[in-house]
Amino acid sequence: MKSKLRSIGFVAFILAGLSWLAETAFYGDIDANGILQESFFLPLTFILAALGIVLLLASLLVKFRR
């Protein structure tokens, strides 16, 4: 159980990193009208990073509980 949680947590961190790279590569600029162009990748980065932290903490909890 703990290795599955740890693996999914690491995958969530990798996906968060890829979302951040997509955000910085394709979005996040200010257009000619002075409006910031954002995408769904920025909130997705924070959601996946938080999920990764929760899953890694849960795997540690399972490890210390045994």
Order of alpha helices (4+ residues) and beta strands (2+ residues): alpha-alpha
